[in-house]
Amino acid sequence: MKKVLIIAYYFPPSGGSGVQRTLKFVKYLREFGWEPVVLTARNADYPAYDETLLAEIPEGVKVYRSKIIEPYKIYRRMTGKASGESTDIATLTLEGSQKQKFSERVSEWVRSVFFVPDARIGWYPFATALGKKIIKREKIDIIYSSAPPYTTHLIGLKLHRYSGIPWVADFRDSWIGWLSTPQWRPKISRAVEMRMEKSVLQNADKILTVSRGVEEDLQSRHKNLRDDRWQLLANGYDVDDFANVKATHRDERLTITYTGSLYGNRNPEYLVRALESIHVENPYLLQKLLIRFVGRVGDPIVKRLKSSPIHFVFEIIPYVTHAESLDYLLSGDISLLVIDDAPANRGILTGKLFEYIGAGKPIFALAPEGDAAELIRSHNLGRVISPKDVTEIKNAILALGDNSSTGTLKQGGQKEHGDKFERRYQTKELANLFDALE
């Protein structure tokens, strides 16, 4: 069987959405003639852990774990955070008004100036050294790297140049200036980062993106690199994930469920304002509504929800395993999608959206016009509302309250979308791409 070296920082026992795409490729590649060999980090400082995902790695798949130097222990000491506290994007991309502590401002400055392309750069020397050994030992046919973090693409580039083996660079997010990256860097650091991005895009034999928006954002900085190497391979859902979910968290109230992280500008503030307006006009109406946030929620948002006069509407469920997250999703009546209205975000097609599709619940999307809005409308999956339009959000919530079901969201039902959103189908597409390069 042909072999592909898969370079991924986020891999079990890592939890969260970043791990799903790569894990599902590893799960299904054998069905299409490719043996995955994984290169990941050992004892990485992940923002979330989910040991249950280890069971999804097929028996016999080789997973190599190299040393990594992580900066976050130092960050915790500098900012006074607990030793086990997650220090991912939720704390490292605080809004300016939230960066009150001098230590946090210094930490953010250090990150922006020195950690190029990201804080995982301490993995690079160890991963490339081990990767060279893996290529020889396993007789690798294709190299595949998944980003973010973008250090994985630098590792892929190094191993590609070393071996001459075809290399596929997969972008789950865009790079420079994207939501998860520093919005400011000094000129020298930005120039270095731009050179890294250009080198990756120049040298990859194939460039995958999860959405047209990600592709367009990358190409906007490198217009001369628009060629036939680019291919869209969207996120998806795994039907197996839903097979044994029992939906054990049902509530008699109309339940709207959000799964994933909320932080910074990814914020339900305008939804809260709409609900508060409803509460002023009809204090009893919201007694029939429950909004669940399942996952990691930033402290400023938690404080806002708890201090609101309609705090009784909200339930915050701290991070749970992926299976438990799907349980909450299937226990609800409606799935909530929140994408803040920024130009870069219009190209976002988050993996969460596809899990919502897999759950089969109507989607209540607070999202700007863009890829996600187009997908939801074209497949009749729910309703899209401008994320800052309090009046429209309010009217939509009132429409939901007009009956005991899901109101206007359920009219017409969901159209059949076939298997194109399923992880197995997408893995087949990836294997076909490998076959064409090999």
N, C-alpha and C positions, 0 to 999 in steps of 0.2 A: 504494500500500500504506500502511496506517495505521502510525504511528510511535510507539514507546515509548522514552522516555528512561530508561535503566537506570543508576542511581547505585550504584556498588560500589567500595569501596576495594580489596578482594581481587579482582584480575583479572590475567590473564597480562601480564607474566612472573611474577607471584606463583605460588608453589606451595602445597602443603598442601591440606587438606580444605576450607577456607573458600572457595576459588575455584570449586569444582566446580559447585555449584548454579547460580550465576549464569552461568558459562561455558556450561553445557548449555542453559539457557534461550536464550542468545544464539545458540547453534548451531542450534536447532530452531525458533525463533519464525517464521521466514519461511515454513515449511511450513504455518503456520496463519494467514497473512494479516497478520503484524505484522513491521515492519522495526525491529530494535533499533538504537538509537543509545546508545553507552556514554559515561558520564562517570566517569572514574577519576583516580587521582593519578599525577603524573609523578615518576619517580625516587623512588618510595616505599621506605621502609626495611622491606621485608617480612622476616618471620622465615625464609622459605624461598623459593627461586626455582626455577622450572621453565620454561625457555625453550621446551621442546617443546610446551607448551600453546598457544603463540601460533599454531601451525598449525591449531588447532581453531576459531579465529575465522573465520567464513565470509568469503570474498572480498567486498570492497566494503562490509563493515560499518564504519561510522565510529566510531572510538574517540578521544574527546577526553580529553586528559590535562592537568589543571591543576596548578599549583604547590601544594606542601604544605610546611609547616614541621614537621619531625619532631624530637622531643626526644631521640631515643635516642643521638645522637652525644655529647650532653652527659652522658647517663647512663653511657655507656661510659667517658668520661674520668673521671667521678666514682668509678666502681667499679673502674677498672683493667682493664676487659675489652678484648679485642682489637678493632681497628677493624671487622673484618668479622664479629664474633660476633653471633649472633641474640640479640635482647633482647626477646623476646615474653613470653607468659604463663609460660613455663618458668623465667624468671629474675625476673619482676616479681611473681610470686605465690608466693614461697618460704614455706615453713612458718616459724613464729616461731623455732624452734630452729635454723634454717639461716641466719637473718639475723644473722650474727656481725659482719659488717663495719659500722662506723658509716655508711659511705657508702651501703651498701645500705638501711639503715634510713631514712636521710635521703631517699634517692631514692623509696622507697615512700611516705613521708609526703608528699612533693611531689606524687606521682602522685595520691594520695587526696584531697589538699586542693585542688589547682589544676586538674588535668586532668579537667574535667567536661564531657561525660559520659565521655570517654576521652582517651587520648594523641594521638588523630588530630584533635583540635579545631582544630589549626593548618591543617587543610585547608579548613575551613568558609568563610572569606571568599573564597578563590580559586575554590572549586568553585561557590559560589552566583553569583559574578560571571560565570563562564564558562557556567554553566547557563542564565542568563537569555539569553545570546547564542544558545545552542544552541536554546532553545525558539523563538525568533524565526526563526533561520536554517533550522531543520529542520521547522518547523511540527509540533511534537510534539502527539500526541493524548492520551497517558497518561504519567504519571510513576510510576516504580517504584524503590524504594530497598531495599537489602538490608543487614541488620545482624546481628551486629556488624561493624565498630565502629558505635556508635550515632550518631556524628556524621553518618553517611550519612542517617539519618532526619531529623536537624535540617536538612540540606541539602534533602531532599525536602519537608519542611514549608515551608521558606522559599520554594522555587520554586512550590509549590502555592498559597501565599498570593499570590505575585506574579502568577501567571498565571491562577489559577482552574481549571487543568487537573486532572482527577481524578487522585488519588494513591493508590498501593498501597504499604503498608509491610509488608515481609516480615521476619519474625523467625526467624532460624536458631537463635538462643538467646533466652532471656528477658533481662531487663535488670538491674534493681537487685538486688544480692546474688547474682547468678548466678556460676557458677564462674569466669568470665573477668573479672569486675569486682571492684573493691575491696570487701572485706567490711566495711571500716570507712571512714567519712568523718566529718569534723566536722559538726555539725548544719547549719551554713549550706550547706556543699557538698552534703550529702544532700538538703536542702530544694530546692536548685537542680536537682539531678538528678531528684528526684521530680516537680518541675514540668515538666521537659523530657519525662519519660516520659508524664505525663498529657496534655500538649499534643499529642504525637505520636498517642496513642491517641484523643484527642478529634477530631482533625482529619482523620485518614486516611479516605478513602472506602472502603477495604477493608483489613483487617488479616489477613495470612497468618501462620500458624505451622507449624513442621515437626512438631509433636506436640501432643497434648492437654495434656501436662504444661506445655509452654511457655505455652500459652493460659491454663491455670488459674493459673499463677504470675503472669502479667501481670494477670489479672482479679482476683486476690486483693487487689491494692493499689488497684484501681479498679472496685469492684463495680457502680457506677452506669453503667459503660460496657459492660456485657454486652448486646449487641444483635446484629442480623443481619449486621453488617459482618465478623464473624470467620469465617475459613474455614481448615480444615486442608489443607495441601498438603505432604505428606511429602517427605523426601529420596528418592533413588533411585540407580539405576545405569544406565550407558550401555552397551548391548549392543555398540556399536562398539568400546568400549575393550578388550573381551576378544577381538575378532576375530583379531588377529594375535599374541596372546601365546603364546609357545612353551613356557613352563614349563621354563626352562633351569637352574633351581637345585634340582633334586630331590636328595634325600639318602636313603640306604638306611634311615636311622632314621625312626621315626614322628615326623613334623614338625608342630609346632603353631606357627602364624604369627600374629603381631600386627603390624598396620600402623598407623602414625600416631604421635602424640606420647605420651610418658609423663612425668608431672611431678607434683609435689605429692602430693595424695591419690589421683590416678589412678596407682596403684602396684600392682605385682604381689607385694607383700610376703607376703600370705597364701598365694599359690601357691608362693612360694619356701619358706615354712615347711613346707608340705605335702610338697614334694619332698625337703626335708632330712630329714623324718621317715621317708619311704620309704627314703632312702639309708642311714639308721642301721639299719633292719631288713633291707635287702637291697641292699648296696653295688653289686651288678652290674646290678640291674634298670634303672637309669636310663641305662645305656650304650646302650640302644636308643631313647632319646628325645632329640629336639632341639627346643628352643623358640627361635624367631627373633623378635626385636624389630626391625622395619624402620621406621626413622624417627628422630625426634629424642627422645632419652632424657635426662632430667635427670641431672646429675652425682651427686646422692645415690643415685639408683637404680642407675646404672652402678657405683658403688663397692660397693654392696650385692651386686650380682650377681657382680662379680669377686672379692669377698672370701668368697663362700659356698663351703663344701666341695663343692658341686655346680656350681661355675662352668662345668664342662665341658659342662653341659646347654644353656647359653645361648649364643646368637650374636647380637651386636648389629650390625645393618647401618645405618650412618649414612644420613641422608636421601638418597633417590634420586628420580629422576623418577617421575611417576605411572605411566607404562607399566612401568617396572622394578619398582615396588611391586606391581603386578598380577602380574608374572612371579613374584615371590616368593610371592604369595598362591596362585597356581595350582600352584606347585611343592610346596606343603605338602599335608598330609592333613587338617588341622583348622584352623579360624580361631578365634583367641582374641579375645574381647571383654572389656574391663575397664571397669566403671563402679563408682566407689566409692559406698558406702552412705551417702548424704546425702539429706535430704528433697528438695532441689531437683533432684538427679540422677535421681530416679525418673521424671521427665518427659522424659528425654533419649532422642531417637531419632537418634543420630549417623549422619552420612553413611557412616561406615565400616561400619556394620551392613548397609546396603543394598549396598555393594560386596561384602561377604561373601556376601550372598544371590546377587548376580550371579555370583560365582565358583563357586557350587554346592557349596561344601565344608560339612561339618557344623560348627556353631558351638558352641564351648565358652565359655559366657558366665559370667563372674563378675560378677553384677549383682544389684541389689536388685529387689524386686517393683516393677513399674511398666510403662511403655510398651514398653520393649525386651523385658523378660521375657515380656510378653503376646504380642508379635508373634512371638517365637521359638517359643513353645509353640503358638500357634494355627496356625502354618504348619509345625509339625514340622521346624523348622530345626536343632535341636540340643538342648543341655541347658543349663539355667540353674541356677546354684549361688549361694547367698548368698556375697558377696565376702569375708566374714571367717570363714567356716566351714571351718577347716583340716581337720577330720575328713572332711567331705563332699567337699572338694576332693581330699583324699588318696584316698578311696575311688573317686572318679571317674577319677583318673589310673590307679589300679590296674586298674580295669575296662578302660581303654584298652589296658593292657599284656597283657590276657588273650589277645589274638589279634594277628595281624599287620595287621589293618585298623584300624578306628576304634571297635571295641568297641560299647558300648551306644549311642553317638551315631548309629550308622548304621542301627540297627534301624528298620524302617518306611519308611526313605527320606524324601525331601523331597517334599511335596505341590506340585502345580502351583499357581503363584500368579498366572498370567496376566501381563498387561502393566502392572498398576497400579503396580509399582515401577520401571518404566522411565522414563528421563528424557524420551523423546519423548512418552509418554503424559501425563506431568506437565506438559510444556510446552503440550500441547493444552488441559489443564485451565486453565492460566494464561491462554492466549489466549482461551478462552471467558469467563473472568472479565473480561478487558480489554474484550471485545465487549459485555458486559452494562453496563459503566460508560461506554463511549464514546458 
